[in-house]
Amino acid sequence: MNKTLKSLIKFFPLKICRDIAEWQRNCGGSVINIHAPVVDEAEKAARLDPRIEFQFKLRFEDLSKHQTLQVIQNPIVCGCGGLVVLPDGKFVLQGNWDARFLKSNPNYSILGKISNAFLRGDYYSLLSHWGAEYYHWFHDVLPRLIPALPHLPGNIRFLINHDLRNYQIRSLEALGISREHLVFQSSGSRQKIERLWFASPLGNPEFSSSRVLAELSKKIRRACTVENGDQPQRIFISRRLAERRRLVNENEIIAELRRLGFVDLALETMPFDLQVKTMASASIVCGLHGAGLTNILFCQTGARVAEISSPIRDHIHYQLLSHKLGHRYFSFNQVEERCGESEPDFYIDVPAFRKWISELIREQ
């Protein structure tokens, strides 16, 4: 943001709407409760780990609210992050997860209140902070959409990022949404919408609904023609093609795992349907903390998830996801951080890992 805009903001403070349902009721509009609060489910998960308990206490207020759906008249939707500006000029916090993310959005300025296009009709936004990233697409965006779907009009269109990924196309098709119903949003777009159907988040980036995740998994597996999976197999998810958080001595680890019957895969090289089919047959999924572990969503209930993660990082996402999906979760953290270009790479204690993974297999 340039100095001129910063100085203008001092004179014209930008107001934030923290609860869209409350705002809608104050405006005399209707609000539909579409999912019960997930606080009870989240409280059970909080007992798993002190780090999870900390996040639970931090997010308690949001987790205690119903997920709601409301029709907003003439808001502006800004950019690929889906920032929503209400008719009274307030910026909607929900979908941006935290005020610091909202305020770092380049559209959080007086310019965000100016539209450069007008879209008539009914729209639902599939845009949110991190929304197009693999984990957040399957854990935030689609679970948020599923409870809203039965209430949306048949002619509704969906705002989505312009650089559409194949996994987005296929997963939306699994939910009955074809490409013809999509409207692409670029980073510079600021579109006034005649009627925006806005669903509040279902939980938050850590906590969600196990029921909705199970429904999502079932629909995607069915669309990818997966029934009960093939012969169970042991899978290691490689990050050798990643730009960050790589495993420095991955070749040594793969050699150990191959002796134990594991198949090592770089999932980003595989078509999405094949990823789903492969994971549906997995009995054990091992991998370094990263987006590839999101694919445990497609495993059979009761799969073993063996995550490698740094002991000094708050990596709770896949422990929580495993818990929601009914998988058995194990963590290996005898890991040393090494300097990387953007984030640390990791080095594993090979003898300790060999002992850990061997014991995990013997328990199977």
C-alpha positions in Angstrom: 0.0 0.0 0.0 1.5 3.4 -1.0 2.0 6.3 1.4 -1.0 8.3 -0.1 -3.4 5.5 0.7 -2.0 5.0 4.2 -2.5 8.6 4.9 -6.1 8.6 3.6 -6.9 5.6 5.8 -6.0 7.6 8.8 -8.7 10.1 8.0 -11.2 7.5 6.7 -10.9 4.4 9.0 -11.8 1.1 7.5 -14.4 -0.7 9.5 -14.5 -4.5 9.9 -17.6 -6.8 10.2 -16.6 -9.6 12.4 -19.9 -11.5 12.3 -21.9 -11.5 9.1 -25.0 -13.1 10.6 -25.2 -10.4 13.3 -24.8 -7.7 10.6 -27.5 -9.3 8.4 -30.0 -9.5 11.3 -29.3 -5.8 12.2 -30.1 -4.9 8.6 -33.4 -6.8 8.8 -32.3 -9.6 6.6 -32.8 -13.3 7.0 -30.2 -15.8 8.3 -30.3 -19.6 7.8 -28.5 -21.9 10.3 -27.0 -24.6 8.0 -24.7 -26.4 10.4 -24.6 -26.7 14.2 -21.6 -25.4 16.1 -18.6 -27.7 16.0 -17.4 -26.7 19.5 -18.3 -30.1 21.1 -16.4 -32.0 18.5 -13.5 -29.6 18.7 -13.4 -29.9 22.5 -12.9 -33.6 22.2 -10.0 -33.1 19.7 -8.4 -30.5 22.1 -7.6 -33.3 24.5 -5.3 -34.9 22.0 -2.5 -32.4 22.3 -1.7 -29.2 24.3 -1.1 -27.4 21.0 -4.6 -28.3 19.8 -6.0 -27.2 23.2 -4.4 -23.8 22.8 -6.0 -23.3 19.3 -9.3 -24.5 20.7 -9.3 -21.9 23.4 -8.1 -19.3 20.9 -11.0 -20.1 18.5 -13.6 -20.9 21.1 -15.9 -18.0 20.2 -16.0 -18.9 16.5 -16.4 -22.6 17.1 -19.4 -21.9 19.3 -21.4 -20.3 16.5 -23.7 -21.9 14.0 -22.6 -21.9 10.4 -25.0 -19.5 8.7 -26.1 -18.6 5.1 -27.3 -15.2 4.2 -28.0 -13.3 1.0 -26.2 -10.0 0.8 -27.5 -7.4 -1.6 -24.9 -5.5 -3.7 -21.6 -6.3 -1.9 -18.3 -6.0 -3.6 -16.0 -9.1 -4.0 -12.3 -8.2 -4.3 -9.6 -10.2 -5.9 -8.7 -13.9 -5.7 -8.8 -13.9 -1.9 -12.5 -13.2 -2.0 -12.5 -10.2 0.3 -16.1 -9.0 0.7 -17.1 -5.4 1.2 -20.6 -4.8 2.5 -22.9 -2.1 1.2 -22.2 0.0 4.3 -18.4 -0.1 3.5 -17.4 -2.7 6.1 -14.9 -5.4 5.3 -16.0 -8.9 6.2 -13.5 -10.7 8.4 -15.0 -14.2 8.0 -13.2 -16.1 5.3 -10.0 -14.2 6.0 -9.6 -16.1 9.4 -7.7 -13.4 11.2 -7.6 -9.6 11.2 -3.9 -9.6 10.3 -4.6 -11.5 7.1 -7.5 -9.2 6.3 -5.4 -6.1 6.8 -2.6 -7.5 4.7 -4.9 -8.0 1.8 -4.0 -5.5 -1.0 -7.8 -4.8 -1.4 -8.1 -3.7 2.2 -8.1 0.0 1.3 -10.5 2.6 0.2 -10.1 1.3 -3.4 -11.6 -1.9 -2.3 -14.9 -0.1 -2.0 -14.9 0.8 -5.7 -16.2 -1.8 -8.1 -15.1 -2.1 -11.7 -17.9 -4.5 -12.8 -21.5 -5.4 -11.9 -22.7 -9.0 -11.9 -26.5 -9.5 -12.0 -28.1 -12.5 -10.5 -27.2 -15.0 -7.7 -23.6 -15.8 -6.9 -21.7 -17.8 -4.3 -18.0 -17.1 -3.6 -15.5 -20.1 -3.5 -12.8 -17.5 -2.8 -11.1 -17.1 0.6 -7.7 -16.5 2.1 -5.5 -19.5 1.1 -8.7 -20.9 -0.6 -7.0 -22.2 -3.7 -4.3 -24.1 -1.9 -4.7 -27.8 -1.7 -5.2 -28.3 2.0 -7.5 -25.3 2.4 -9.5 -26.1 -0.7 -10.5 -29.5 0.8 -10.6 -28.5 4.5 -12.0 -25.0 4.3 -13.7 -24.1 1.0 -15.6 -27.3 0.1 -16.7 -28.2 3.7 -18.0 -24.6 4.0 -19.9 -25.1 0.7 -21.5 -28.5 1.4 -24.1 -27.4 4.0 -25.0 -24.4 1.9 -25.7 -26.4 -1.3 -29.2 -27.5 -0.6 -30.3 -23.9 0.0 -28.8 -22.3 -3.1 -31.0 -21.4 -6.1 -30.6 -23.6 -9.2 -29.3 -20.8 -11.4 -26.6 -19.7 -9.1 -23.0 -19.1 -10.3 -19.8 -19.5 -8.4 -16.9 -17.1 -8.2 -13.5 -18.9 -8.3 -9.8 -18.0 -8.8 -8.9 -17.5 -12.5 -5.9 -19.9 -12.3 -8.2 -22.9 -11.8 -6.5 -26.2 -10.9 -7.6 -29.7 -12.0 -8.4 -30.8 -8.5 -10.8 -27.9 -8.1 -12.6 -28.8 -11.3 -12.9 -32.5 -10.4 -14.0 -32.0 -6.8 -16.6 -29.4 -7.9 -17.9 -31.9 -10.5 -18.2 -34.4 -7.7 -20.5 -32.0 -5.9 -22.6 -31.4 -9.1 -21.0 -28.1 -10.1 -19.9 -27.9 -13.7 -17.3 -25.6 -15.2 -20.1 -23.7 -17.0 -21.3 -22.5 -13.6 -18.0 -20.9 -12.7 -17.1 -17.2 -13.0 -13.4 -16.5 -12.8 -12.0 -13.8 -10.6 -8.5 -12.2 -11.1 -6.4 -10.5 -8.4 -7.4 -7.1 -9.8 -11.2 -7.7 -10.0 -13.6 -5.8 -7.8 -17.1 -6.8 -8.7 -20.3 -5.6 -7.3 -22.7 -8.6 -7.0 -26.5 -8.2 -7.1 -27.1 -11.1 -4.7 -24.2 -12.9 -2.9 -25.0 -16.0 -1.0 -22.5 -15.9 1.8 -21.8 -19.0 4.0 -19.9 -18.3 7.2 -16.9 -20.6 7.8 -17.6 -24.1 9.1 -15.2 -24.1 12.1 -11.8 -22.6 11.1 -8.6 -23.7 9.4 -7.9 -26.2 12.2 -11.3 -27.4 13.3 -14.2 -28.5 11.0 -17.0 -31.0 10.9 -16.2 -34.8 10.7 -19.6 -35.5 9.2 -19.2 -33.0 6.4 -15.6 -34.2 5.7 -16.9 -37.8 5.5 -19.6 -36.7 3.1 -17.0 -34.8 0.9 -14.7 -37.8 0.9 -17.6 -40.1 -0.2 -18.7 -37.9 -3.0 -15.2 -37.4 -4.4 -14.4 -41.1 -4.2 -17.6 -42.0 -6.0 -16.8 -39.4 -8.7 -13.4 -41.0 -9.2 -15.0 -44.5 -9.4 -13.5 -45.6 -6.1 -15.5 -48.2 -4.2 -13.5 -50.0 -1.5 -10.0 -49.4 -2.9 -7.6 -52.0 -4.2 -5.1 -54.2 -2.4 -4.0 -52.2 0.7 -0.6 -50.7 0.3 2.0 -48.6 2.2 2.6 -45.2 0.8 5.3 -42.6 1.3 4.5 -39.1 0.0 7.6 -37.5 -1.3 8.3 -33.7 -1.3 11.3 -34.0 -3.6 9.6 -31.7 -6.1 8.5 -29.1 -3.5 10.1 -25.7 -3.3 10.2 -25.7 0.5 10.1 -28.0 3.5 12.0 -30.8 1.8 13.7 -33.8 3.3 17.4 -33.4 2.9 18.2 -37.1 3.3 15.0 -38.4 1.6 16.9 -41.0 -0.4 18.1 -42.7 2.8 14.6 -42.7 4.1 13.1 -44.1 0.9 15.6 -46.9 0.9 14.5 -47.9 4.4 10.8 -47.7 3.5 11.2 -49.7 0.3 12.6 -52.6 2.3 9.4 -52.4 4.4 7.1 -52.6 1.3 6.4 -48.9 0.9 5.8 -47.2 -2.5 7.1 -43.7 -2.7 5.0 -41.2 -4.7 5.3 -37.6 -5.8 1.6 -36.9 -5.8 1.8 -33.6 -7.8 2.8 -35.6 -10.9 -0.3 -37.8 -10.7 -3.8 -36.9 -12.1 -6.2 -36.1 -9.3 -8.4 -39.1 -10.0 -5.4 -41.4 -9.7 -4.4 -39.7 -6.4 -7.8 -40.5 -5.0 -7.8 -44.1 -6.1 -4.3 -44.6 -4.8 -5.0 -43.2 -1.4 -8.2 -45.2 -1.1 -6.1 -48.3 -1.1 -3.6 -47.1 1.5 -3.2 -48.9 4.8 -0.4 -46.6 6.0 0.4 -43.1 4.7 3.8 -41.7 5.7 5.1 -38.3 4.8 6.7 -35.0 5.8 4.3 -32.3 6.9 2.8 -30.8 3.7 -0.2 -30.5 1.5 0.2 -34.1 0.2 -1.1 -35.4 3.5 -4.4 -33.8 2.8 -5.1 -36.9 0.7 -5.7 -38.9 3.8 -9.2 -37.5 3.2 -9.6 -40.3 0.6 -8.3 -43.2 2.7 -10.5 -45.9 4.2 -11.5 -45.2 7.8 -8.9 -46.6 10.2 -5.8 -46.0 8.0 -2.5 -45.2 9.8 -1.1 -41.7 9.3 2.6 -41.4 10.0 3.6 -37.8 9.9 7.2 -36.5 10.0 7.3 -33.0 11.5 9.7 -30.7 13.3 9.3 -30.7 17.1 9.4 -26.9 17.2 6.6 -26.4 14.8 2.9 -26.2 15.6 1.9 -28.8 13.0 -1.5 -30.0 14.2 -3.5 -29.9 10.9 -3.1 -33.6 10.0 -3.4 -34.9 13.5 -6.7 -33.1 13.7 -7.7 -34.3 10.2 -6.8 -37.9 11.1 -8.9 -37.6 14.2 -12.0 -36.3 12.3 -11.7 -39.1 9.7 -11.3 -41.9 12.1 -7.6 -42.7 11.2 -4.8 -43.6 13.6 -2.2 -40.9 13.9 1.5 -41.2 14.7 4.1 -38.5 14.7 7.9 -38.8 14.3 9.8 -35.6 15.4 13.4 -36.7 15.7 14.0 -34.1 13.0 16.6 -31.4 12.6 15.9 -28.2 10.7 18.3 -27.1 8.0 18.4 -23.8 6.2 16.1 -23.5 3.1 15.5 -20.7 0.6 12.2 -19.7 2.1 11.4 -22.2 4.9 13.6 -24.8 6.6 14.3 -28.1 5.1 14.6 -31.1 7.4 17.1 -33.9 8.2 15.9 -37.1 9.8 17.7 -39.3 12.3 17.7 -42.5 10.1 18.3 -45.2 12.8 15.6 -43.6 15.0 13.2 -43.5 12.0 13.9 -47.1 11.1 13.0 -48.2 14.6 9.9 -46.0 14.7 8.4 -47.1 11.4 9.2 -50.8 12.0 7.4 -50.7 15.3 4.4 -48.9 13.7 4.2 -51.7 11.1 4.4 -54.5 13.7 1.4 -53.0 15.5 -0.7 -53.3 12.4 
